[in-house]
């Protein structure tokens, strides 16, 4: 492919990604993967160049752009070399017209940028949300130690079993991955699991287990000794835990598919008996934009309101499962106070006797009665983490 043809392909892909963002369709990575499968003429260098153009354009646009062309023109404003590729050639984009619409820059749509600023995420803190994320793995302590040999240089991070790898390292092709010695997991997510302080012999419930990334970390922390329950309402995601757990040699006492709205019925036998309940709640995902930058185009204020209501309901469910004197750990990969500090403050105000027990982590800064991790300060995804103790 010519460089101009790559630009035109990126424009077409962005058109599809923009429409999908507006209609809650497929995510950008899936759209790209499907396009590459269907267009075999694009070689590896073509695919890499197109992918970089697409994601650079997504990061450069705050609000949803009018079109893929407007998004790429945003990049071309700062790159004469890119602007020259709008040459009207056979497979390239038409020449740039005078006063042609150019997408708006910024961090996010205006309402969302304001919400972040109100949560003290502005300036460099906000800009860091659009950088490229590092590649972290967690060494599975059930099978290996952090000094294990890997095909590339791996640097230890602040999470006790965490390593940071060079970007693009083909982790899933390695024997260490296939044999369950390592799992891809952001360092901040690893620290969220550390906050649970799960220990051998305890009863621990992962209330929003999803595909089980944190469940596997909890199993390793418990040394496969105790009762570990993985629960979720999403059958598809929960079904992926079994093969992952088998590869990791991780044991769970039970995997529970919950009926939405009737979660406590499915967990009735653990009511008032858990030493720890982890609520890794559904959220806006504002802390993960480095990995999914088009997510900021998908989020609406109505979505945020629904997340806040769901989080509050999950905290109520978790409170019923925790044994007296034991702990509830609340985690969101969000930097918005509405989902973090404010959510926990509302819970504590409504539940006299419960108290905050902020986890002592090697990274993070206090936020309300919890701890917040940010890409700018901590080099991790963005998280809010709170630990609460139930009265005896």
N, C-alpha and C positions, 0 to 999 in steps of 0.2 A: 504494500500500500504506500502511496505517496503521503508525505506529511499533511498535505491539504485534505486528502481523503480521510485520514485519521481524524482531522478536525470535524469534517462533515459527519462521520460516524458518531463522534462524541456528541454532536448537536442532536442527532436523531435519538441517541440513547437518553440524553437529558430530557428531551420531549416526553419520552415514555416515563421516565422517573418522576418528572414534575406532575404528570397526569396521575400516576400512581399515588403520589403524596396527597394530592387533592381528594382522591377517591378511596384512600386507605387500601390501595392495592399492594402488589408485591414490593418488597424492599429493593433498594438499589443493587445490592450485591447479587440478588437472585436474577434481576433483570439483566445485569451484565453477564452473569454465567450463562443464561439462556441464549443471549445474543452471540456469545463466543461459540457456543455449541452449534448454533445454526449458521454461522458464517466462518467456515473452516478456512477460507482464503486469508483470514487475518492470522499472521504468524505470531510467535511469542513476543517479538519486539513490538509488533502492532498492538497486541492486546495490552501490553504493559503501558504503552504510550497513551492509548485510548482510556484505559482505567485511570491513569494519573490526571489526564485532562478532565475527565468526568468529576472525579472527587475534588480536584482543585477548584473547579467551577462551583460545585456544591458548597464548599467551604467559603468561597468568596461572596456568596449571596446570602444576605440576611433574610428578608421576606422571600416567599415563593416567587421565582422569576416568572415572567410572562411566557417565556419560551426557552428552549435549549440554546438557541442562537443568542438571545439576550444574555444568558448566563455566560457563554463563552466570550461574548463581547466585553463582559465585565473583566475577564482575565486579559483580554487583548488591550485594554486601556493601559495596562502596565507592562505590556510586552510587544514591542514593535515587531519582533520576529513572528509572533503569533498573528498579529494583525495582517502581516504580509501574506499569510496563508489563505486569507479570504480573497482568492485570486480569480474566482469564476472558472477555474479549470473543470475538466469533464466530471471528476468525482469530488471536487472540492466545493467549499461554500461560495455563494455569490459575493462579489465585492461589497465592502461596507459602504452603505449610503450615508449621506450627510444627515445628521440629526436622527440617526437610527436609534430606537429604544435600547437602552442598556440596563441590565438588572441592577437593583439597588444592593449596596453592600451592607455591612453590619453583622451583628452577632446572631440575630434571630428576628422573627417578626416583632413589631414594636411592643405589643402587649407583653410578650414573653421576655424581651430584653428589659422592660421596666420591672417585671416580677423578679428577675434575677438581680437587678440593681437593688431592689428593696430588700433582698436577702444578702446584700453585700458581695454580690458577684458582678463586678464591673471592672473596666480597665483591663490590666494584665490578667486578672483572674478570669474574666470573660473571654479574652482573646485565647487563653490557653485551652479553652474548650474546643477550639477548632484546629488544634495541632494534631499531628498523627500520634496515635497511641503506641506505646511500646509493646513488646511481646513478652509476657511473663508466663512462667509455668510454676506449678506447685509440685515438688518432689513428694511422692507418695511414701510416707514414712512406714507404711505397712510392708513395703518391699525394698526400699532403698534409703540412702542417706544423701544429704545435699551435695556431698563431694563426688557424686557419681560422674562417670565419664560420659560426655555428650559429643556429638560430631562437630559442634561449634563452641566458641568461647561463651561461657555462661557466668554472669556476675551475680553474686548474692544481693538480694534486696532486703528490706527491713522485715518482711514477713519471715518467720523462722524457717520455713521450708521453701522459700521462694527464690527463683532465679530469673534473671532478665537476659533474653536472647537477642541476637541481631534481628532487626526487622526482616520479615519475609522468610525466616528460617523454616524449612519444611518439616515441622515437628511431627505431623501425623504420618510421615514416611519413615520415621525412626523406629528401631527396635524398642527403644526405651518407652516410646508411646504405646506401641502395639502390645508390649508386655505389661503395661499398667504401672510403669515406674514414675511417669510424669503425667500431669494433666495441665492443659492450658487454662490458666486462671489469673486474672489481674491481681496485682499485689494488694490492692484495696479490698477486693473480695476475699482474699486470704485473711486479711486482718479482721474483716467482719466475722469470719469464722472463729478467729482467736478470741474475739469478744465474748463468744458463747461460753468459753472456758469449759468445754465438754470434757468429762473425765471418765475413765474406765468405771463400769458398774452403775453409771447413772441412766436415768430414763430421759431421753432427749427427743423432742419432736421438731422436725423441720416442716413447718406448717405450709409453706409455699415452695415446695421442693423443686418444682419444674422438672428439668432434665437431670437434676441431681448433682450439680457441680459442688454446692456447699454441703450436701449430704455426704459426698465422698470425703470431703475434708473433715467433717465431724466424725465419720467412722474411723479415720486415721487417728484423730486426736483421742478417741476412746479406745484405740487399740483393739477394735472389734469386740470389746467387752462391755456389756450393758444392753440396754434396749434403745434402739434407734429407729424412729418411725418417720418415714417419708410420705408426706401427704400433699395432694394437689387436686384441683378440679379439672385440669387439662390432661385428658387421657393420652393424647399424642406425645406431649412432652414427658409425662411420667413414664411412658413406656420405654423411653430411651435410657432410663436409669438402670434397668436390669443388666443389659449388656455392658454398660460402663462399670457397674459395680463388680461384675464377674471379672472383667479385665483388671480392675484395681485390687481384687481380692478383698473387697469391702463388704461387710455383712450388715444388713438391716433386718430388724425384727419383723417389720411389716411395711408394705407399700400400700397406701390407702388412697383410692380414688374417691374424692369427695363429691357429694351432690351440692351444687351451689345453693346457698340459702339454708342448707341442712347439715353444715359441716360438723357441728357438735354431735349430731347423731352418729356420724361415721367414726368419731373419735371418743365415743362415750366411755369406753373402758379405760381411757387414760385421764379422765376428768379429775382434776385436783391432785394428780399424781406425778406430773412431770417435774424433773429437776430443772430442766431448761426447755424453753420453747423459743425457737427462732422464727421470727416473722420477717422474711425477706419479701416485703410487700410489693405488689404491682405498683408502678409509679410512672412518672413522666419520662424517666430516663435521661434527664438533663445532664447527669454526670457521665454519660456514655457517648456524648456527641463526637468525641474523637474517633470512635469506631463506627458510629452511625450518624454522620452529619446531616443526612436528609431527614432524620427524626424531628429536627426542629421545625421542619415544614409541615409535619403531620399533626403536631400537637395543637389542640384548641383549648380555649378557656373552659369549655364544657367538658372536655376530656379530663382536664386537671381537676375539676370539681368532682367528677366521678371517681377519680383515683383517691382523692382525699376521703370521700365517703367509704370507699372500699377499705382503705387503710384503717379507718376508725373501727369498722366492723370486725376486721381481722384482729385488731388489738383486743376487742371484747372477747372474741373466741379464744384467743391465746390466754387471756386472764383466767378463763374458766378451766384451762388445762394445767396451769402451773400449781404445784403444791405449795402450801403455806411456807413462807420463808425462803422460797426458791426464786428463780429468775426468768425474766422474759427479755429477750433481745430483739430490738426492733431495728431493721435495716432498710434503707431505700437508696437506690443509686440516683438520687436527686439532690440538687443543691438549692431547691426552693424550700423556704422555711415552712410554707403551708403543708408540705409533706414530711418535714423533719421536725425541727424544734417546736413549731407550733402544734403539730400533731401530738407530740409527747406531752407538751404542757397541758393540752386539753384533756388527755387521758388521766394525768395525775390529778388535775383539778376535779375530775369526776369520780376518782377512786381514792378516797381518804385512806391513809395507812400505807399505800404503795409509796416507795421512795426511789429516787434515782440513784444508781450506782455506776457512774461513768466508768467505762473500761479504761484501763491504763494501756495505751497502745504506743508503739514507738513513733508513730506519725499521727498527724491530725491536730486540730485546734478545737478548743471548747466552743460549742454552739448550743445555747440553751442548756439543757441538762444532758446533752450528749456530746459527741465528737464528730467533727466534719473533716473529711479528706477531700482535697481538691487537686486537679492536675497541676495547677500553678505552684502550690506550696509543697505538695507531697509526691508528685510524679505518678499518681495513681488515677484511676477513674474517680469520679466524684461520688462520695457516699456520706450519708448521715447515719450514725450508729449510736443507739442508746441502750443501756441495760437497766432494767427496772426490777426491783425486789418486791415480792408480795408479802403483805403482813402475815405474821404468824397467828 
